Amino acid sequence: MVDLSALEMAISLFYTGLMSFIIVTGATSGIGRAYALLLANKGYDLVLCGQRSTQLEELAQTIRQKFGRQVDTQIGDLADPQFQNAVIAKGQSLPLGGLINNAGFGTSDLFVTDAFEKQYKMMEVHCHAPMKLCHALIPQLLGKKGFVINVASMAADLPVPRAAIYAASKAALLRFSEVLDLEHIQDDLMVQCLMPGFTKSDFHGRLDHFEQATKSKGLIRWLTADQVVQNSWKRLKKGRVRVITGLVNRLVLYPLRRLPWCLYRLIAGSQKI
């Protein structure tokens, strides 16, 4: 007589072995949401992390219905070490294929006039949380073509007024990603630092006159989150570590980061802040 419970367990274990989960932080909207939809379309199961439970659950349900993928949601703030530990525990309990550290936020205040607690929280979300997740979860990704994508910004390469901690934390994330890549060249681990420019998402949604402010003008080129993520995925498969999205953005950033400091200081310091 066949033991159906044992057979079901064997089938479940076999199926679990075929699954590959990707953790996406900051998945509620914008770039994180675009990553979630792209990965689900490519057959990955997902762990989606974010603070807005209603939006995150709606996204999860959309993915389940449209793509038939398994989706786990983790609701919390990545600035909270306990939530960081919860995400790590979830990742360690699953067959993991990748990690996307996308959670982040910005401010538009001068460093000395903004609340220090907000600036400290930014460092926690942009630097400490991604590093902690990488340290705990990368061992699961080695030897099986796993990947890590750390979402930084073009500001990682440029000092930007009113973005002291934002630019500094993204610069740290960029250098961290580059070193991770060097340390794991022999381990079949793909590492990317995505450096988007102006991207239409909730990140910029608090701007006054948002639609007018997000129109492409001159050398300022706005991309959609989907365009940014498609670019990221395409270049990940090509082994690109430092990815600046948009041709115009690359053409603008290249000469700017090679200007003598005195000249860059004169240009950036003359901007009305």
Disulfide bonds with the S-S distance in Angstrom:
none
